[in-house]
């Protein structure tokens, strides 16, 4: 299924602005995108952003840390939710 051309163009413009930002180094942006991809369980996103991160200088250790960050956030979220459920 194809999206309408204006929707595709709007997304491409948005993504171009995000990934083309000069506020952070591109490697860091891609590591963040990879970590979020792991947290959201998006395999195509993980493949794309890990490759982009490597292309911009990330190494395996940095990618592993990005996975650990995603795991930590997920585990922390579940921990807090469980504690809240038990308090009620």
Secondary structure, 3 states (H helix, E strand, C coil): CCCCHHHHHHHHHHHHHHHCCCCCCHHHHHHHHHHHHHHHCCHHHHHHHHHHHHHCCCCHHHHHHHHHHHHHHHHHHHHHHHHHHHHC
